[in-house]
Amino acid sequence: MGRKSRAKLSKHAKRLAQQKKRRLARSLPQRVEIVEYRITDEPDDIADNYGLSEDEAEWVADLSQEFHALPHSQRGSLIPRLEAAKDRFPQIPMLWNHVAAAYDAAGRDDDHRRTVLEVLERFPNYLFGKLSYAEMLLHDGRLDEFAEFFGGRFALHDCCNGRCDFHLSEMVSFFGLMVQYFLKRRDFDQAERYLESLNTMAPDHPTTQALARKFFF
């Protein structure tokens, strides 16, 4: 091999090494962030938060509890009452989200998708609205759009503008969704990390148990 050929190969090897170094640098975390979440299981103060009377707040809370007590397949039966509640109290994002979930349970896919998008537009900071939209992306197999929606940062406080106080249901919903996302990505290490967190905070929750069965069996 001539001198020119050896020089060309040497230059090519250096270029490959530099490219590898840049790829490695991009793949490494840029910082280590330790965040402490404060978790509560106390119910939301609907009256104060949304300007309702105590009787109105109790009526909304009872309807929401009834919604959650039903199996998913039966939640469509509540559509007329949920729609009426949403129209009466349009400032409460939870009611909109319940309506979207009830449409989904009833197989009304177009209504479900339309309402999920409307919740996201009306209440852009509402966590459950964000998670419903992300779940729709996941269901459609739009994994890259899912990652883009979260800005490539899969931490709960990043999704909530730095908020660190959460209801247990918010934590379970977010971490459960992340388990499903990373399972679809076949990134089993990340999925297991989120599942371990779920198991620590809510070991007996149906979401935790269902995902554990899905992960290990």
Rosetta blueprint (number, residue, H / E / L):
1 M L
2 G L
3 R H
4 K H
5 S H
6 R H
7 A H
8 K H
9 L H
10 S H
11 K H
12 H H
13 A H
14 K H
15 R H
16 L H
17 A H
18 Q H
19 Q H
20 K H
21 K H
22 R H
23 R H
24 L H
25 A H
26 R H
27 S H
28 L L
29 P L
30 Q L
31 R L
32 V L
33 E L
34 I L
35 V L
36 E L
37 Y L
38 R E
39 I E
40 T E
41 D L
42 E L
43 P L
44 D L
45 D L
46 I H
47 A H
48 D H
49 N H
50 Y H
51 G L
52 L L
53 S L
54 E H
55 D H
56 E H
57 A H
58 E H
59 W H
60 V H
61 A H
62 D H
63 L H
64 S H
65 Q H
66 E H
67 F H
68 H H
69 A H
70 L L
71 P L
72 H H
73 S H
74 Q H
75 R H
76 G H
77 S H
78 L H
79 I H
80 P H
81 R H
82 L H
83 E H
84 A H
85 A H
86 K H
87 D H
88 R H
89 F L
90 P L
91 Q L
92 I L
93 P H
94 M H
95 L H
96 W H
97 N H
98 H H
99 V H
100 A H
101 A H
102 A H
103 Y H
104 D H
105 A H
106 A L
107 G L
108 R L
109 D H
110 D H
111 D H
112 H H
113 R H
114 R H
115 T H
116 V H
117 L H
118 E H
119 V H
120 L H
121 E H
122 R H
123 F L
124 P L
125 N L
126 Y L
127 L H
128 F H
129 G H
130 K H
131 L H
132 S H
133 Y H
134 A H
135 E H
136 M H
137 L H
138 L H
139 H H
140 D L
141 G L
142 R L
143 L H
144 D H
145 E H
146 F H
147 A H
148 E H
149 F H
150 F L
151 G L
152 G L
153 R L
154 F L
155 A L
156 L H
157 H H
158 D H
159 C H
160 C L
161 N L
162 G L
163 R L
164 C L
165 D E
166 F E
167 H E
168 L H
169 S H
170 E H
171 M H
172 V H
173 S H
174 F H
175 F H
176 G H
177 L H
178 M H
179 V H
180 Q H
181 Y H
182 F H
183 L H
184 K H
185 R L
186 R L
187 D L
188 F H
189 D H
190 Q H
191 A H
192 E H
193 R H
194 Y H
195 L H
196 E H
197 S H
198 L H
199 N H
200 T H
201 M H
202 A L
203 P L
204 D L
205 H L
206 P H
207 T H
208 T H
209 Q H
210 A H
211 L H
212 A H
213 R H
214 K H
215 F H
216 F H
217 F L
